[in-house]
Every structure is written in structure tokens, then in C-alpha cells.
């Protein structure tokens, strides 16, 4: 069965409820506000498509015949996620539950072009009838809906229609989003988060924002350019062309000083948006996590629950989100 035909509101509601835990058809009907007959038809269709499976008999309470519980069929569909960093391309394959099936990494040469990325991406993404699509995380700014990117720090990457180029090359649906948005989505998939920021300190510096439980992209997909806010008026030159950006000042500092720079910037962010959770991630933070944890404001601060695959996992979840 064509998986794209299973994206109705009710299908997605049933899949979302099952993802939250093994449930019976009766429990799904109660929580979704659907009739038992409607749920039975939807479940039968999702089982036939290989997206759900029965796990055994459970009791929902009371007397009578135990009901069959349901769960996502992990191998029923897959999605790919990719992270275009400034020195490498990292690709993951996710199963239907969002777990990583495989990881691949390809180095990117300095001054790499969009064609270089597509050439590296093509052999790492294996298409089949079970593959729902590809998500790509990349530095901003970008236009989320059209997938047109102009990432800071990548010369020659101005108004590149990355979504269209990747779809043409791979023959798959493609969604493009900022790396930080993908990262915070991955964290929200694994843990409860509502008003939070994921601070990503890798080859660049930015934040993914979760406001009211939803990824906040802003009116022009520009939210989260935290690394390019000014913290020192006469500071070092940044890749964006301005001086004194958080990213540039942090990069010029070392050790405790670098951590204090980031902590001061995060304090401003917390006070501005009244956030109650901060998650830290990225290569530089994870090399010296204790330094950065001690420098953060007095809110719930934690390290990412993922490793280096954080951004590509989140990019792949953008694709799975079409089913949930």
C-alpha cells in the first residue's frame, strides 16, 4: 500500500496514540474520540501497510476477554536524516519509532559546493518503497517551506534551492530545516519539553527554540540565529560580516572564559523568553561539559541525550512527523 495514502488526520491520530504506548483499539477509540468501528478500520489499514502490529493480549480493566495491544512496527517504514556541517556530512537511517538503524559520515572539503553535498549524499540514501523521505538540517538562514538556503559561513551558498535539488537527485520527498530546529525536535521527541532552548555549539553556534511545545521558526524561518546577536560592540569579526557576535566572541575565547561568554548570552535568552529548560549540545560543549554546565543560568540545564547524531536524527524526525 502507498504510505502517502495513510496521512489522513485520523491515521496520524491513531499512530500518535500508539507511539505514546501500547494501546488497545478500545483505548484508542476513547482517547481519539472515534467510534470503535472507525478505529478498527484504521488499525486494519495500518497493519496491512506494515505500520502497526499486535503485541499480545492485555486487560484494560474490568471483566471480559482481554484485548489485543498495538505498537508501531519499527521496520514498517524508514526515514533518512542528514546534517550538512561545515566539514562533514552525517546521515542516519531511522526506523518508524525514531531509533537509529545506521549512521554514515562523509567528509566535506573546504569551500564545498551544493553539488559536492549531493554527490556525497546520493550513495548514503538507499531508496525503497519503505523510505518515507529525507530530512536535511543545515545552518541558517533559510526558507523552511521552500527549502532555499543561504547558510552563514558557506561561501557560494546563497539562495540555493536545496530541497528541489535533493528531490531531483534522489527521487524522494525532502524537507529542509535549520540544524538547531532539527536538534531541538530530537530532544522533544525523547523527553517532555515545552518552553525550552537547545544551545548548539559546534562549528557554528545557534539555538533551537521550543515555545508552547512547538518548534518556533519565526515569520521568515529566521528564529534562533542566537550566534549572530551582538554581545561585544568592538568584538572580533564574525562569518556573518558583523563584529562582536556571540559565535565570534565565543570562538575567540578559551576554557572558562568561553563558557562564561556563552553563559551570559544564554542568561539574556532565558530572561527574554522566560524559558524553563536549556539543553546544551555540540562538539565544543560536549568536550568540556562541566565547564559549560557551571556557567549556565539558574534554570533546568542539561546535556543532550543524543550524541553526534543529534541533528540528523532530528532531521529524520521531521519526515516521520508527517505520519504523527
Beta strands, then each sheet from edge to edge (+ up, - down):
strand 1: 23-24
strand 2: 52-58
strand 3: 67-72
strand 4: 78-84
strand 5: 88-94
strand 6: 100-107
strand 7: 131-138
strand 8: 142-143
strand 9: 148-149
strand 10: 160-161
strand 11: 174-178
strand 12: 196-201
strand 13: 205-211
strand 14: 214-215
strand 15: 277-281
strand 16: 300-303
sheet 1: 1+ 3- 2+
sheet 2: 6+ 5- 4+ 7+ 11+
sheet 3: 8+ 9- 10+
sheet 4: 14+ 13- 12+ 15+ 16+
end
